Amino acid sequence: MKASKVAYKPVGLVLGALSGALAGALFKQAWKMLGHDEDAPDATDEERGWAEAVTAAVLQGAIFAGVKAAVDRSGAAATRRLTGTWPG
């Protein structure tokens, strides 16, 4: 395993935690913008319908994946600028 990849692991863990928090905040805002006053439903929320539960899950997954990719890519690019080596 390349040394740059090993050295990047802790950075990647921190970035992952930050991206999760950012994605959660963005999802809450997006859910409110769609006109929902309540928190998004869980898949097992009996009081909410199928369409609402599945829509919430799809939106949350898409936001999380997009934010994670953007943060991971930014971290890798910053690592290359600092070290001259791509961490992947």
C-alpha positions in Angstrom: 0.0 0.0 0.0 1.3 3.5 -0.9 2.4 5.7 1.9 0.2 8.5 0.7 -2.8 6.3 0.8 -2.1 5.3 4.4 -1.4 8.9 5.4 -4.6 10.0 3.9 -6.8 7.6 5.9 -7.2 9.8 9.0 -7.9 12.8 6.8 -10.5 10.8 4.9 -12.2 9.8 8.1 -12.5 13.4 9.3 -13.8 14.5 5.9 -16.3 11.6 6.0 -17.7 12.8 9.3 -17.9 16.4 8.1 -19.6 15.4 4.9 -22.2 13.4 6.8 -23.0 16.4 9.0 -23.2 18.7 6.0 -25.4 16.3 4.0 -27.8 16.0 7.0 -28.2 19.7 7.2 -28.7 20.1 3.5 -31.3 17.3 3.5 -33.3 19.0 6.3 -33.3 22.2 4.3 -34.3 20.5 1.1 -37.1 18.6 2.9 -38.5 21.9 4.2 -38.2 23.5 0.8 -40.4 20.8 -0.6 -43.1 22.0 1.7 -42.8 19.6 4.6 -43.1 21.0 8.1 -42.3 17.8 9.9 -39.1 15.8 9.9 -38.6 13.3 7.2 -40.2 9.9 7.8 -38.4 6.8 8.6 -39.1 3.8 6.4 -41.0 2.2 9.3 -43.1 5.2 10.2 -46.7 3.9 10.2 -48.3 7.3 10.1 -46.7 8.3 6.7 -47.4 6.9 3.3 -45.2 4.9 1.0 -44.6 7.7 -1.5 -43.4 10.1 1.2 -41.1 7.6 2.9 -39.5 6.4 -0.3 -39.2 10.0 -1.6 -37.4 11.1 1.6 -35.0 8.1 1.4 -34.1 8.7 -2.3 -33.6 12.5 -1.7 -31.5 11.8 1.4 -29.4 9.2 -0.4 -28.8 11.5 -3.4 -27.8 14.4 -1.3 -25.5 12.3 0.9 -23.8 10.7 -2.2 -23.3 14.1 -3.9 -21.9 15.8 -0.8 -19.6 12.8 0.0 -18.2 12.8 -3.6 -17.6 16.5 -3.6 -15.9 16.5 -0.2 -13.8 13.4 -1.0 -12.7 14.8 -4.3 -11.8 18.2 -2.7 -9.8 16.4 0.0 -7.9 14.3 -2.6 -7.2 17.4 -4.7 -5.9 19.3 -1.6 -3.7 16.4 -0.7 -2.2 16.4 -4.2 -1.6 20.2 -4.0 0.2 19.8 -0.6 2.1 16.6 -1.3 2.3 16.2 -5.1 0.7 12.8 -4.8 -2.9 11.7 -5.4 -4.0 9.7 -2.3 -6.1 7.1 -4.1 
